[in-house]
Amino acid sequence: MSERQDAKEELRAQIWLPADTSRRLRAIATRAGLRPEQVLAQLADHAVLNDDGSLTVASLHPTTSIPAEPCPQLTLAFPGTGNA
């Protein structure tokens, strides 16, 4: 039952990012030794939605350590790279 509940709470998303954003995300992921979707998952995990609707992410050091709970799975498509 716990696994079924976890599956219901997981997020699978497919996103398309502009080329400059894609390059920046891939560069960050490469430097951190992560996949781009892992960087996005860590950013989302640390994001805070403020009362005024703005989104804040404090200084973050991406980590390759395995989280206690699985990260959301994202399918990324980078237009123009054959991964779209």
C-alpha positions, 0 to 999 in steps of 0.5 A: 500500500505504501508503494502505491501511495508513493507512486501517486505522489510522484511527479513525471514531467516533460519540459522543453527549455530554451537553448541558453537555459538548456546549455546552462542547466547541462553545464551545471549538471556536468560540473556537479556530476549529476543529470539535468533532471537531478539538478532540477529536482534538487532545486525544486526540493529547496524552493520556497514560494513566498507570500507575494508569489515569488519563488526563492531558492537559497544557495544550493550545493547540488549533491550526488548523495542518494536522498532518503526519498526518491526524487521526482522523475523528469523527462527533459527534452533539449531542442536541437540536440536530438533529445527533443 
